[in-house]
Amino acid sequence: MAMHFVGRRAVEKEEAIIRKTILGIGAAALLGLATPLSAFAGGVGEMNDNLDTLFGEHDRYHAFLNALKKAVANDDKKAVAAMVDYPFQARIGGKAVKIRDAAHFEADYDKVVTAKVKHALRAQTYENLFANWQGVMIGDGEVWFSGVGNANQIKITAIND
């Protein structure tokens, strides 16, 4: 009978250890979910290195992002229009529309640079940009920009609502 009691006690101790372990893992998982994604990012230095590797430089991309954010925040249609690579494909009213030039872009600015696009720009930080061989992405793909043409001038290549 004493053997049974000792065995039962050992099982209870083991169950307590298992419960604590599961609770600890659960708490760690919840903490991981609550931690902002930026805490996992490598910061400005890592983004600089990434852009240097992809495009041979980072300063112009950082400056372009800042200028774009400022222009959109100020609703400076002319400045944003000057940052676009034309002709430009946009979706307006669910239809693909080819925007030929800056004047056309300015006329349709509010249909192209929507509240969703503005929010993505406001929320975007330099160190959390996504970049690959196609260019640099803002938000979830609301805006893409890259070096274009022989001069490799940085321009907006896509805006998606």
N, C-alpha and C positions, 0 to 999 in steps of 0.2 A: 504494500500500500504506500509506503514512503517513497518507493521508486516512482510510482505513478505521480505523486505530488511533485517530486523534483522534476520529472519530465514535463509535467504541465507548466510548472514555473519557468522552465527553460523555454518552452514554446511561447509563453506570454511575453518573456523578455525579448525573444526574437521577433515576435509580432510588433512589439513596441518600437524596436529598432527599425523594422521595415516601415512602419507608419511614419516615423520621424524622417526617414530617408525620402519617402514619397512626398511628404510635406515640404521638405527642403528642396527637392527637385521642382516641385510645383511652384514654390515661392521664387526660385531662381528663374523659372520660365516666365512667370508673371513680371518679375523685375525686368527681364530682357525685353518683354513686349512694351513695358512702360518707358523704357529708355529711348529717347529720341534717336532717330536714325543718324543724325549728325554726330552723335557721340561715337558711332562706329566709323565715321568717315575719317580719312587721313588728314584732313585739314587743307589749308592753303598750299603748303609745301608739296603735298602729294598731287593736288590738282595742277600746280605749276609743272611738276615733273611729267604728269600724264600728257598735258598739252604740249610740252617741249618734245616729248617722244613722238606724239602724233603729228604735230605741225611745225616742229622746229622752233617754236616760241610760245610764250604764254601772255606776255604783257599786252599785246594788241587784243587778245580775246577777252582778257579781264577788263580792259578799257571799253571794249565794245559792249560787254554786258552792262557795265555801269551806265554808259551813255544811253543804251536802249531802255533800261529801267527808268532812268530820269525822264527821257522823252515820253514814254508811255504814261508815267505818273503825272506829267504835266499836260497830257493830251496834246502834245506837240506833233500834230499830224504830218507837218512838213518834214520835221527831223526824222520821224519814223519812216516816212516814205523814202527818204534819201538813204536809208539803211537796207533797202530791199533790193534783191537781185531780180531784174525784169527780163523777160516777161515772167509773171508770177501766177501760179495756180492757187486759187482760193475756193472755199466752199461758202457760198452765200445762199441762204434759203434752201439748203439741201442740194444745191446744184453746183457743179464745178464751173467756175468762172475764170477766164484768163484775164488777168490784169496786166495791161500793156505797159503802163508807165506810172510815174509818180503822181501825175494829176488824177488818173483813174483810181489809184490807191487812196489818195486823199479823199476823193468823192465817196468811196465805199469804206472808209476807215472804220466807222462804227459797226459795220457789218462783218469786218474782218478781225479787228482787234476788239473782241467781245469781252464781257465781264469775266468769263472763264480765262481768257488769255491774260487779261490784266492781273487777275488773282495769281496765276502761275508766275508771272513776272515779279509781282510784289513778294511772293513767298520764296523765290529762288535766291540762294546764296551762291557765291562763286565756288566755295569749297565743295558744294554738293552737286555741281553740274555733272551731267553724264556726257562723255565724249567718246567718239570712236572715229574710224576712218571717214565716216560720212559727214562729220561735223560735231557741233556741240548742241545738246538738247536742253531745253528749259522745261521744267515741270514734267508732265507725262507725255511730252512730245507736242505741247502747244506751240512751241517756237523752236526752230532749228536755225543755226547760223554756222557759216564756214567761210574759209577763204575761197574766192572764186576768180576765174579768169587768169590771164597771164600775170597780172599784177598781184594776184592772190589777195585782193581786197576783201576784207571781211564784210559779209552781207547776210541778211536774213534769206534763207533759202526755202523756208516753209512756215506757215502759220496754220495750225489746226485747232478748230474749236471742238 
